[in-house]
Amino acid sequence: MKAFEIASQIKPTERQLRWMDMEYYAIVYYGMNTFTGKDIGDGFAVPETFCPENIDTDEWAKAVCDGYMSGLVLTARHYDGFCNWQTDTTDYSVKSSNWLEGKGDLVKMVAASARKHGLKFGLYIPVWDRHEPSFKENDDSYNNFFLAQIKELVTNYGELFTLWLDDRCDDLMPYIDYEAIYSLVREHQPECAIVFRGPDGRWLGNGRGVLRKAEWSVVPASYTYNEDGTIPRSVIRPKHGQMETDIGSRKFIKKETEFRFAPCEVSIPMRPHWFHKKDDDMIAKTKDKLLNWYYKTVGANMNLMLGIAPDKRGRLYEQDVQILESTGHEMKVIFGYNILTDPCKITASSELSGLYKASNIKEDNDTFWCPSEKDKKPEIVIEFDEPQMFDKVVIKENIRNGQKIEEFEVFIDVKGKWKSFGEGTVIGHKAICHTKPVETSKIKIKIKEFRATPEILYVQVN
């Protein structure tokens, strides 16, 4: 069996499917760095430096919700070691600050606000701690310290949809028992996806939004982390932000024998910096840029995590709120309907059986279209009763049974001839073709290259 045939049989876990369905969510960067103005704190700022004057986590959650996002991730702490929750592991936390007389718990507040606004809640925490003395010890003292922090976070703040485990570090890494961390998370948060330094989701490799031409969810096993915590050597990159331009094509994987399902997440800040800086107030990403990033990531088989940065007061800059709100409003209008619900005829070049008929693509559920195994040029034709105007075609592959489609193209009928509307490489969880508005009564989706019999779960036209 060839490598690409083996890869086509790799399936996601239910946890990964749920995480991919989140698609687009925010991470709020807030902590000691907000007050020191540093990107990477040194851990020496006194706890009293953390002093929000008018914090409003409901405002954060509402802005994220209005921005058409599904979840909110909070920095539980950053590299400086200052904890945003009432921890028993260290005095370097909100309990030693003057905020709310030392009784505040930012993790608890944000978790409550997220759920109040219908958002899933998640947490970010790095291994690196520049304040904790035991970090540089050669024994397992820091490992025990870090495990205790993880246990507090996964047991005291309700259900988590993700734990973003950051193992980037500029210093010598201490001993960390990742298998114990994964087991702890699995025990208390069985539906939580452990991302970046974990087995459930891959980070793209940079925070600048430099993307690959095709982002495969099925990759060589050496590009993932094992459930027992072992680290494949190729995952450790020599330089922060470095990434290969291809890790999933037939050519790249031809000598591989073992594969994993490892979906990708892209993280980019709304502003030039992750933490709030006054100089960034007028240069946040615009609505058009956010929409473009959505198409380039979520619309190309990736999750998108957008960085949000409240200021020292604990409030979002008014312009940021307006941008998120206007972006969310437009996305609700764009994706809030599907003209395939209008009278239309859907036919296919072939159907595997009556269970896998072409008309299944109208419903976003467990039914799907699957062509005959002998069909070498599978395609679907959608014919409306009358011409329709649209500018987007959204396609979802039935990845529950594996990722198989390597190349596709969408056509529209123009005066009796097929004209290309858009094309792409992988489909995976979701592919979005978009262009200027067109009017036609026929659409054709052609699967041009595939690793095994393709399966289309859902098509949306709007």
Residue pairs with C-beta under 8 A, 6 or more apart in sequence:
2 254
3 250
3 253
3 254
3 255
3 256
3 257
4 250
4 253
4 254
4 451
5 451
5 452
6 257
6 259
7 218
7 248
7 253
7 256
7 259
7 403
7 451
8 218
8 402
8 403
8 404
8 451
8 452
9 402
9 452
10 218
10 259
10 260
10 261
10 402
10 403
11 261
11 399
11 400
11 401
11 402
12 20
12 217
12 261
12 263
12 399
12 400
13 200
13 261
15 190
15 191
15 192
15 193
15 200
16 193
16 200
16 201
16 261
16 263
17 399
17 400
18 161
18 191
18 193
19 161
19 162
19 193
19 195
19 200
19 201
19 263
19 303
20 217
20 263
20 303
20 399
20 429
21 429
22 70
22 71
22 120
22 161
22 162
22 303
23 70
23 298
23 303
23 304
23 429
23 430
24 68
24 69
24 70
24 294
24 298
24 303
24 304
24 306
25 64
25 69
25 70
25 71
25 72
25 73
25 119
25 120
25 122
25 303
25 304
25 305
25 306
26 64
26 67
26 69
26 71
26 72
26 73
26 305
26 306
26 307
26 308
27 72
27 73
27 74
27 75
27 124
27 164
27 267
27 305
27 306
27 307
27 308
28 60
28 72
28 73
28 74
28 75
28 110
28 308
28 309
28 310
29 75
29 78
29 269
29 274
29 275
29 276
29 307
29 308
29 309
30 74
30 75
30 84
30 106
30 275
30 276
30 309
30 310
30 314
31 41
31 50
31 75
31 77
31 78
31 80
31 82
31 84
31 275
32 41
32 45
32 49
32 50
32 78
32 80
32 82
33 39
33 40
33 41
33 78
33 80
33 275
34 275
34 276
34 309
34 310
34 311
34 312
35 45
35 49
35 50
35 51
35 312
36 45
36 49
36 80
37 275
37 277
38 80
38 275
39 273
39 274
39 275
40 78
40 79
40 80
40 130
41 78
41 79
41 80
41 81
41 82
41 130
42 80
42 130
43 79
43 80
43 81
43 82
43 92
43 129
43 130
43 131
43 132
44 131
45 80
45 82
47 82
47 91
47 92
47 93
47 94
47 96
47 97
48 96
48 97
48 98
49 97
50 82
50 94
50 97
50 99
51 97
51 98
51 99
51 312
52 99
52 312
52 313
52 314
53 312
53 313
53 314
54 313
54 314
54 315
55 99
55 106
55 109
55 310
55 313
55 314
55 315
56 314
56 315
57 106
57 109
57 110
57 112
57 113
57 314
58 113
58 116
58 117
59 315
59 316
59 321
60 72
60 110
60 113
60 308
60 310
60 316
61 72
61 110
61 113
61 114
61 116
61 117
61 119
62 117
63 308
63 316
63 320
63 321
63 324
63 325
64 71
64 72
64 114
64 117
64 119
64 308
64 324
65 117
65 118
65 119
65 328
66 321
66 324
66 325
66 328
66 329
67 290
67 306
67 324
67 325
67 327
67 328
68 327
68 328
68 331
68 332
69 119
69 306
69 328
70 119
70 120
71 114
71 119
71 120
71 121
71 122
71 161
71 162
72 110
72 113
72 114
72 119
72 120
72 121
72 122
73 121
73 122
73 123
73 124
73 162
73 164
73 305
74 84
74 106
74 107
74 110
74 111
74 121
74 122
74 123
74 124
75 84
75 124
75 125
76 83
76 84
76 85
76 107
76 123
76 124
76 125
76 149
76 153
77 83
77 84
77 125
77 126
77 129
78 126
79 126
79 128
79 129
79 130
80 130
80 131
81 90
81 92
81 129
81 130
81 131
81 132
82 92
82 93
82 131
83 89
83 90
83 92
83 93
83 94
83 149
84 93
84 94
84 105
84 106
84 107
85 93
85 94
85 105
85 106
85 107
85 108
85 152
85 153
85 156
85 157
86 93
86 94
86 95
86 103
86 105
86 108
87 93
87 95
87 149
87 152
88 148
88 152
89 145
89 148
89 149
89 152
90 131
90 132
90 145
92 131
92 132
94 100
94 102
94 104
94 105
94 106
95 102
95 103
96 102
97 104
107 123
107 153
107 157
108 156
108 157
110 121
111 121
111 157
111 158
114 120
114 121
115 121
115 158
120 159
120 161
121 157
121 158
121 159
121 160
121 161
122 160
122 161
122 162
122 163
122 164
122 192
123 153
123 157
123 160
123 162
123 163
123 164
124 163
124 164
124 166
125 149
125 150
125 153
125 163
125 164
125 165
125 166
126 165
126 166
126 167
126 168
126 169
127 146
127 165
127 166
127 167
127 169
127 173
127 174
127 176
127 197
128 135
128 166
128 167
128 168
128 169
128 170
128 171
129 135
129 142
129 146
132 142
132 145
134 141
134 142
134 145
134 174
135 142
135 171
135 174
136 142
136 171
136 172
136 174
137 174
138 174
138 175
139 175
140 175
140 177
142 174
142 175
142 176
143 174
143 175
143 176
143 177
143 180
146 176
146 181
147 177
147 180
147 181
147 184
150 163
150 181
150 184
150 185
151 184
151 188
153 160
153 163
154 160
154 163
154 184
154 185
154 188
154 189
154 192
155 188
159 189
159 191
159 192
160 189
160 192
161 191
161 192
161 193
162 192
162 193
162 194
162 195
162 201
163 185
163 189
163 192
163 193
163 194
163 195
163 198
164 195
164 196
164 305
165 181
165 194
165 195
165 196
165 197
165 198
166 196
166 197
167 173
167 176
167 196
167 197
168 240
177 229
178 197
178 225
178 229
178 230
178 231
179 227
179 228
179 229
179 230
180 229
181 229
182 194
182 198
182 199
182 227
182 228
182 229
185 192
185 194
193 200
193 201
194 200
194 201
195 201
195 202
195 203
195 265
196 202
196 203
196 265
197 225
198 225
199 224
199 225
199 226
199 227
199 260
199 262
201 262
201 263
201 264
201 265
201 303
202 219
202 223
202 224
202 262
202 263
202 264
202 265
203 264
203 265
203 267
204 210
204 211
204 215
204 243
204 264
204 265
204 266
204 267
204 302
205 237
205 241
205 242
205 243
205 244
206 241
206 242
206 243
207 241
207 267
207 268
207 269
207 274
208 241
208 268
209 266
209 268
209 293
209 296
210 243
211 266
211 296
211 297
211 300
211 302
212 243
212 244
212 245
212 246
212 247
213 245
213 246
213 425
214 246
214 248
214 249
214 406
214 425
214 426
215 248
215 264
215 300
215 301
215 302
215 426
215 428
216 247
216 248
216 249
216 301
216 403
216 426
216 428
217 261
217 262
217 263
217 264
217 301
217 399
217 403
217 426
217 428
217 429
218 248
218 259
218 260
218 261
218 262
218 402
218 403
219 247
219 248
219 253
219 259
219 260
219 262
220 247
220 253
220 256
220 258
220 259
220 260
221 232
221 256
221 258
221 259
221 260
222 232
222 233
222 234
222 235
222 258
223 232
223 234
223 235
223 247
223 260
223 262
224 232
224 235
224 260
224 262
225 231
225 232
225 235
226 232
237 243
246 252
248 426
249 406
250 406
250 451
253 259
261 403
263 301
263 302
263 303
263 428
263 429
264 301
264 302
264 303
265 302
265 303
265 304
265 305
266 293
266 297
266 302
266 303
266 304
266 305
267 304
267 305
267 306
267 307
268 285
268 293
268 304
268 305
268 306
268 307
269 306
269 307
269 309
270 284
270 285
270 290
270 306
270 307
270 308
270 309
270 320
270 323
271 277
271 280
271 283
271 284
271 285
271 307
271 309
271 320
272 280
272 283
273 280
273 309
274 307
274 309
275 309
276 309
276 310
276 311
276 312
276 317
277 309
278 311
280 309
281 317
281 319
282 319
284 317
284 319
284 320
284 323
285 293
285 323
286 323
287 323
287 326
287 327
287 330
290 306
290 323
290 324
290 327
291 327
291 330
291 331
293 304
293 306
294 304
294 331
295 432
295 434
297 303
297 304
298 304
298 430
298 432
299 394
299 430
299 431
299 432
299 434
300 424
300 426
300 431
300 432
301 426
301 427
301 428
301 429
301 430
301 431
308 316
308 320
309 320
310 316
311 317
334 392
334 462
335 394
335 460
335 462
336 462
337 462
338 362
338 460
338 461
338 462
339 384
339 388
339 390
339 461
339 462
340 346
340 361
340 362
340 382
340 459
340 460
340 461
341 362
342 384
342 385
342 388
343 384
343 385
344 382
344 383
344 384
344 385
345 382
345 383
346 358
346 359
346 361
346 362
346 380
346 381
346 382
346 383
347 358
347 380
347 381
347 383
348 357
348 358
348 369
348 371
348 378
348 379
348 380
348 381
349 371
349 375
349 377
349 378
349 379
349 380
350 371
350 372
350 374
350 375
350 378
351 357
351 358
351 369
351 370
351 371
351 372
352 370
352 371
352 372
352 373
352 453
355 367
356 367
356 368
356 369
356 370
356 455
357 369
358 369
358 380
359 369
360 367
360 368
360 369
361 368
361 369
361 380
361 456
361 457
361 458
361 459
362 458
362 459
363 458
364 396
364 457
364 458
364 460
366 400
368 398
368 455
368 456
368 457
368 458
369 380
369 455
369 456
370 398
370 453
370 454
370 455
370 456
371 378
371 447
371 453
371 454
372 453
373 453
375 453
377 446
377 447
378 446
378 447
378 450
378 454
379 444
379 445
379 446
379 447
380 444
380 445
380 456
380 459
381 442
381 443
381 444
382 442
382 443
382 444
382 445
382 459
382 461
383 441
383 442
384 441
384 442
385 441
386 441
387 439
387 440
387 441
388 439
388 440
388 441
388 461
389 437
389 438
389 439
390 437
390 438
390 461
390 462
391 434
391 435
391 436
391 437
391 438
391 462
392 432
392 433
392 434
392 460
392 461
392 462
393 410
393 421
393 422
393 432
393 433
393 434
393 443
393 445
393 459
393 460
393 461
394 430
394 431
394 432
394 433
394 458
394 459
394 460
394 461
394 462
395 408
395 410
395 427
395 430
395 431
395 432
395 433
395 445
395 456
395 458
395 459
396 427
396 429
396 430
396 431
396 456
396 457
396 458
396 459
397 403
397 404
397 405
397 427
397 428
397 429
397 431
397 454
397 455
397 456
397 457
398 455
398 456
398 457
399 428
399 429
399 457
401 455
402 452
403 426
403 428
404 450
404 451
404 452
404 453
404 454
404 455
405 426
405 427
405 428
405 447
405 449
405 450
405 451
405 454
406 425
406 426
406 448
406 449
406 450
406 451
407 423
407 424
407 425
407 447
407 448
407 449
408 423
408 424
408 427
408 431
408 445
408 446
408 447
408 448
409 420
409 422
409 423
409 424
409 445
409 446
409 448
410 420
410 421
410 422
410 423
410 433
410 443
410 444
410 445
410 446
411 418
411 419
411 420
411 421
411 443
411 444
411 445
411 446
412 418
412 419
412 421
412 438
412 440
412 442
412 443
412 444
413 419
413 440
413 441
413 442
413 443
413 444
414 440
418 444
421 433
421 435
421 438
421 443
422 433
422 434
422 435
423 433
424 431
424 433
427 456
443 461
445 456
445 459
447 454
